[in-house]
Amino acid sequence: MQEILTAITYPIVWLICAYLLKIESGLAKLLISLTAAILVYVLIGIKMSQKENHKDNED
């Protein structure tokens, strides 16, 4: 699930940069898209870790 959301985030952010923000630089779009995808991956990992720790504390 985590990888799928990361893979979906990349092209969505790329399109947002290209059409909504009108960024023409390919390198800028690449860096912004990759940063967003990595951020989504890390945030989901943190959330899953917190759920796991909370579940362990209840047991």
N, C-alpha and C positions, 0 to 999 in steps of 0.2 A: 504494500500500500504506500509506504513511504517513498519508494523509488518511482512509482507511477505518478504521484503528485509532483515530484521533482521534475520528472520528464514532461509533464503537462505545463508546469510553471514556466519553463524555459521559452517555448515558442509564444506563449501568451504575453510574457513580458517583452519579448522581441517585437511582437506586433504593436504593443502599446507604445514602445519606444519609437517605432517606425511611423505609425499613423497618428497617434494622439499627441505625442511629444515632439514629433517632426525631427527626430535626431537622424542625421544623415550619415554620421560616422559609423562604419561597420564595427570598428574596434570598441567604440563607446557602447553600442548596442550589445555586443558580445560580453563585455565586462559587466554591464548592468544585469543582463539576463542570467549570466552564470552566478553572479552574486545573489540574485533573488532565488535562484534554484537551490543554491547551497544553503541559504538562510532558511528556506522552507524545510529542507532535509534536516537541518540542525534543530529547528524548533519542534518538528514532529518527534525527533529523537528525544528531546528534553521532556516533552509532554508524556511520551510513552514511559520514560524512565521514572517520572514522578508518579504515574499511575501504578507502576510496578512497586515502587517503594511504599506507596500508600496501602496497596493491597497486602504487602508483606507485614506492615505495621499492624494491620487489623487482625492478622492471624496470630 
